[in-house]
Amino acid sequence: MGSRNVTYIKTRTSLKNPFIKSDMKKASYIIGVILLFCLPLIISAQSNKPNFIIILTDDQGYSDLGCFGSPNIKTPNIDKMAAEGMKFTSFYAQTVCGPSRAALLTGSYPMRVARNDIGESPHPKMSLSEITIAEVLKPVGYKTCMIGKWDLAGHHDEKFNPDLLPMYQGFDYSFFAPTSNDAKMHLIRNKEVIELNTDMSTLTRRYTDEAIGFIERNKEKPFFLYLAHTMPHTKLAVSDEFKGKSKGGLYGDVIEEIDYNVGRILKKIKENGLDENTYIIFTSDNGPWWIRGEHAGHSVPLRGAKTSAWEGGLRVPFIIRAPGKVPAGKTSDLVTATIDLLPTIAKIAGAEMPTDRVLDGLDISAVFHGTSKELERPYFYYQHKELRAVRMGKWKLHLPRDLNSKSIAFRKWPIHIAPKDRVVFSKMMLYNLDDDIGETHDVSDKYPEIVEQLSKQLEWAKKDIGDENKRGINARPLGNEPYFTPNNLIPSK
């Protein structure tokens, strides 16, 4: 497939048409008559379209839910979601926050996504030339909302590009924090900074309040709600109501408060009669942040954690619920990922996919609906710009790693995982994930034909998607919007 250089540019201005003719009144009358008869049909078609809610947590480990095996964290509402829907046990995100959000919203590996920045930061300032789920849905009548952590305009709570915020990426309404809660947080509603140095213990409840408000305001029309919780990324904070409630410490308290608020959303959907017309997804952006000790999550039985290309870095819990559409009480181990959400949601909603770019996600609506139990695809593991591994079916092949590498992945990221997982491979390492989910036994010598097959996939990815500082032939052009530091957006005090 050849390189595609078409760029989808978003505009923020309304231009007057200089070619309006004097007989426009007649045309307007005809259009009015057409709309009089057609508008009820359009409204009816839109009202039958399903709603979509994506609830994304931050740094929540694979096994930090009751339905995924947590021994000491109670999540009855999310567990009920799993019982009433489908649980996916081989679902993948990206290895850190910003890239994971870019992948989810664009249906593409982060290395392929156009960025409005340069340098080695793993967190992209996502170009306006990108097309998000929200922008795919709006032309077919959806109201769109983004709540929570954005992290796609700069990984800094004050030095970010305000031209790259949610309202310019397809969201009608937004209530968000620019990035992570490492030190402090400021809240923005649409384009207005409404609060500095927010009390983080209120975030989970307030985000949910905003989500419920959006649902109430838009219950008569199809909507897309993207709720990206700040927690359990550190600094951890929890309301008094949940403090000390969990047997899993403060981290467990945070998860149990998230679970309670997921229950509030489920209740609101039912109260408004939207239960059988709403797809609700729950997942995490990456694995647990091991370096945070008792404030970190858990990836057992997986190996590794956030920032690594081990399973514990990218494999995350995933649940989807839609009564009457998604079969209840089912579990799938098919290799699926956040990059699949855009094409899948577009298919279900009857929306058009972008045709001017290469996307990586697959339409897995048949898997969600239980009409297909087969899916054969490679999934590539990236550490920001660096291709690390590929999985097909039960097989996962790791690439060797350059001891002399000066990349950020080699210099800084290893400290975020346990010492036993800071491994430098001198050769390709092959694992059978069905038999060895913990990636402990290299079987590359036993299966040279599998190594050869997966090596070809890796070579394709290097050329088509990219690797290290070499963008692939079908990676998007870098954005051309000017970057600046908005010194006047966030007051200094």
Protein Blocks (a to p, Z undefined) as FASTA:
>chain_A
ZZdfbdcdddfbdcddfkbcfklmmmmmmmmmmmmmmmmmmmmmmmmpccddddddehia
fklcfknopakbccfklmmmmmmmccdfbbccdfbfklmmmmmmnopafklpccfbecjb
fbdcddfkbccfklmmmmnopacddehjeklnopcfklccfklgfklnopabdcddfbdc
klbccddehjacfbghiafklmmmmmmmmmmmmmmmmmmbccddddddfblcdcddddfk
lgokamnljmlmmmmmmmmmmmmmmmmmmmnopmmmcccddddfbdcdfknommbccfbf
becdehiabfklmgccdddddehkacghiacfbdcdfklmmmmmmmmnopacdfkbccfb
dcfklmmnopaccdcddddddehjacfbdcehjbccdddddfkbcbfklmmmmmmpcfkl
mccdfbdcdddfklmmnopaccklmmmmlmmmmmmmmmmmmmmnogcjbccfkbccddfb
dcdddfklpcfZZ
